[in-house]
Amino acid sequence: MEVASNLPGIRAVRDSKTPAGPALIFSSSAWTRFLTCITDGTLNV
């Protein structure tokens, strides 16, 4: 997985094994919340 953090206000995530494939786009704040939930164990999937 690769995460582009050089785009203003968004985070683009793609499969590093398929760089020409699709990317998921998240707002910076949504990405931060996602990482926080992973870190503190509150992600419910």
ABEGO torsion letter per residue (X at the ends): XBBBAABBGBBBBBBAABAABBBBBBBAAAAAAAAAAAAAGABBX
